[in-house]
Amino acid sequence: MPAQLLRRSLNVNKKDFGHVFILAGSESMLGAACLTAKAALRSGAGIVSVGVAKSLNATLQRKLADEVMTLPLAETKDKTIDLRAFSKIKSFLKKVDVLAIGPGLSKNGSTAKLIRKIIKTIDLPMVIDADALNALVGNLKLLLNTQSAIRVTKVLTPHPGEMSHLLGISVRDVQKKRKNIAKSFAKKYNCILVLKGNKTVVADKKSNIFINRIGNPGMATAGSGDVLTGMIAAFLGEGVEPFKAAEFGVYLHGFAGDLAAKEKTQISLIASDIIEKIPEALKRCLG
């Protein structure tokens, strides 16, 4: 358990535990935003806000926990977040500690341009997942050609299919050399790489490596990755050192998944079951 997660003294307030801003969701994938936000809350984030296309804001508010705030944003005709939303997002981020971007955002062209602009220009720690990874295909140099390439932590969380698209190689080739691919990518692009799947690999530019050995096949279900994104973002916002935030996020995600599978079975396991078990997993880690 990272020491930063144990500092719940009497003289603290919600701002001491990080404000996580999540850019996620579109008309057919609002659930991704909800799962990411709820996972961040259950992982200890002091404040969680979600940016979403303005016509979807009311629906998202009904789906989310009461504790999550929303930010309605300019949208495309496909009801995804539009490039025109950048100025409002940039202004809002002045009061944010960490950004999670990608789950369910869609592959809309304007949305992809917004994602790339944010990655290039925003000076905040980021967890980059799903459609934000898709937006980086053919544009990986953006991870280095930024205004804050050295200072700012970027955690990328691809599954093998997304990794294959980023590198332009087959999934089979990714799976053959998971550890080496994660290490070389993290070093080349100055990031933390979380290569998901059986024995998820976490690597950073300093050649630190963690291979997760818990979790189960039932976690291969829609939304499981969104949960992990929210967890890692929460730990970053709480001040956990970046590699440790990714390492502990992956471990706790697997632990919660194992607890959920014992109760629900691997066959019936869904992503929200993992979120429900985060408190118990944390409690056992504390013990």
Residue pairs with C-beta under 8 A, 6 or more apart in sequence:
1 248
1 282
1 285
1 286
2 235
2 240
2 241
2 244
2 245
2 248
4 238
4 239
4 240
4 241
5 44
5 235
5 238
5 240
6 286
13 46
14 46
14 47
15 46
15 47
16 46
17 44
17 45
17 46
17 47
17 237
17 238
18 45
18 46
18 47
18 97
18 98
18 234
18 236
18 237
18 238
18 239
19 45
19 46
19 47
19 48
19 49
19 95
19 96
19 97
19 98
19 237
20 40
20 45
20 47
20 48
20 49
20 96
20 97
20 98
20 99
20 100
20 230
20 233
20 234
20 237
21 49
21 50
21 51
21 71
21 92
21 93
21 96
21 98
21 99
21 100
22 33
22 36
22 37
22 40
22 48
22 49
22 50
22 51
22 99
22 100
22 101
22 103
22 230
22 233
23 50
23 51
23 81
23 89
23 99
23 100
23 101
23 102
23 105
23 115
23 118
24 32
24 33
24 36
24 37
24 50
24 51
24 52
24 100
24 101
24 102
24 103
24 104
24 105
24 226
25 31
25 32
25 33
25 34
25 50
25 52
25 53
25 56
25 60
25 103
25 104
25 105
26 53
26 56
26 78
26 79
26 80
26 81
26 104
26 105
26 106
26 108
26 111
27 53
27 56
27 78
27 79
27 80
29 103
29 104
29 105
29 106
30 52
30 56
30 59
30 60
30 63
30 104
31 63
31 104
31 222
31 223
31 226
32 103
32 104
32 130
32 223
32 226
33 50
33 52
33 60
33 64
33 103
33 104
34 60
34 63
34 64
35 103
35 223
35 226
35 227
35 230
35 271
35 272
35 275
36 50
36 100
36 103
36 226
36 227
36 229
36 230
36 233
37 48
37 50
37 64
37 65
37 68
37 230
38 64
38 65
38 68
38 230
38 272
38 275
39 226
39 227
39 228
39 229
39 230
39 231
39 234
39 274
39 275
39 278
40 48
40 100
40 230
40 231
40 233
40 234
40 237
41 48
41 65
41 67
41 68
41 230
41 234
42 275
42 278
42 279
43 230
43 231
43 234
43 235
43 249
43 252
43 278
43 282
44 234
44 235
44 238
44 282
45 233
45 234
45 237
45 238
46 237
46 238
47 69
48 67
48 68
48 69
49 68
49 69
49 70
49 71
49 92
49 96
50 60
50 64
50 68
50 69
50 70
50 71
51 70
51 71
51 73
51 81
51 85
51 89
51 92
52 60
52 70
52 71
52 72
52 73
52 81
53 72
53 73
53 74
53 75
53 76
53 79
53 80
53 81
53 82
54 72
54 73
54 74
54 75
55 75
55 79
56 75
56 79
57 70
57 72
60 70
61 70
64 70
71 88
71 89
71 92
73 81
73 82
73 85
73 88
73 89
74 81
74 82
74 84
74 85
74 88
75 81
75 82
75 85
76 82
76 108
76 110
76 111
78 106
78 108
80 105
80 106
80 108
80 110
80 111
81 105
81 111
81 114
82 110
82 111
82 114
83 110
83 111
83 113
83 114
83 117
85 114
86 114
86 117
86 118
89 114
89 118
90 121
90 122
93 99
93 122
93 124
96 124
97 124
97 125
97 236
97 237
98 124
98 125
98 126
98 127
98 233
98 236
98 237
99 118
99 122
99 124
99 125
99 126
99 127
99 233
100 126
100 127
100 129
100 229
100 230
100 232
100 233
101 115
101 118
101 119
101 126
101 127
101 128
101 129
101 132
102 115
102 128
102 129
102 130
102 131
102 132
102 133
102 229
103 129
103 130
103 131
103 225
103 226
103 229
104 130
104 131
104 226
105 111
105 115
105 130
105 131
105 132
106 131
107 131
107 134
107 135
111 131
111 135
112 131
112 134
112 135
115 131
115 132
115 135
115 136
116 135
116 136
116 139
116 142
119 126
119 128
119 132
119 135
119 136
119 142
119 143
119 146
119 154
120 142
120 145
120 146
120 147
121 146
121 147
123 147
123 148
123 151
123 152
124 152
125 152
125 153
125 154
125 155
125 236
125 242
126 152
126 153
126 154
126 155
127 155
127 157
127 229
127 232
127 233
127 236
128 136
128 154
128 155
128 156
128 157
129 156
129 157
129 158
129 225
129 226
129 229
130 162
130 225
130 226
130 229
133 156
133 157
133 158
133 162
133 165
133 166
134 162
134 165
136 142
136 143
136 166
137 165
137 166
140 166
140 189
143 149
143 154
143 189
143 190
143 191
144 189
144 190
146 152
149 190
150 190
153 191
153 192
153 236
153 242
154 190
154 191
154 192
155 191
155 192
155 193
155 194
155 232
155 236
155 242
155 245
155 246
156 185
156 189
156 191
156 192
156 193
156 194
157 194
157 196
157 225
157 228
157 229
157 232
158 166
158 193
158 194
158 195
158 196
159 196
159 197
159 225
160 171
160 174
160 175
160 178
160 195
160 196
160 197
161 171
163 171
163 174
163 181
163 185
163 195
164 170
164 171
164 173
164 174
166 185
167 174
167 181
167 185
174 181
174 195
175 197
178 195
178 197
178 199
178 201
179 201
179 203
179 209
179 211
181 195
182 193
182 195
182 201
182 202
182 203
182 209
183 203
183 207
183 209
185 191
185 193
185 203
186 192
186 193
186 203
186 204
186 205
187 205
187 207
190 205
191 204
191 205
192 202
192 203
192 204
192 242
192 243
192 246
193 201
193 202
193 203
193 204
194 200
194 201
194 202
194 228
194 232
194 246
194 249
194 250
195 201
195 202
195 203
196 225
196 228
198 215
198 217
199 211
199 212
199 213
200 211
200 212
200 215
200 250
200 254
201 209
201 210
201 211
201 212
202 209
202 210
202 211
202 212
202 243
202 246
202 247
202 250
203 209
203 210
204 242
204 243
206 243
208 243
210 243
210 246
210 247
210 250
210 251
212 250
212 251
212 254
214 251
214 254
214 255
214 258
215 253
215 254
215 257
215 258
216 254
216 257
216 258
216 261
216 266
216 269
217 266
218 257
218 260
218 261
218 264
218 265
218 266
218 267
218 268
218 269
219 253
219 254
219 257
219 261
219 269
219 274
221 269
221 270
221 271
222 270
222 271
223 270
223 271
223 272
224 253
224 257
224 271
224 274
226 271
227 253
227 271
227 274
227 275
228 249
228 250
228 253
231 249
231 252
231 253
231 278
232 245
232 246
232 249
232 250
235 244
235 245
235 248
235 249
236 242
236 245
240 248
252 278
252 281
252 282
252 285
253 274
255 281
255 284
255 285
256 274
256 275
256 277
256 278
256 280
256 281
257 269
257 274
257 277
259 277
259 280
259 281
260 269
260 273
260 274
260 276
260 277
261 269
263 273
263 277
264 270
264 273
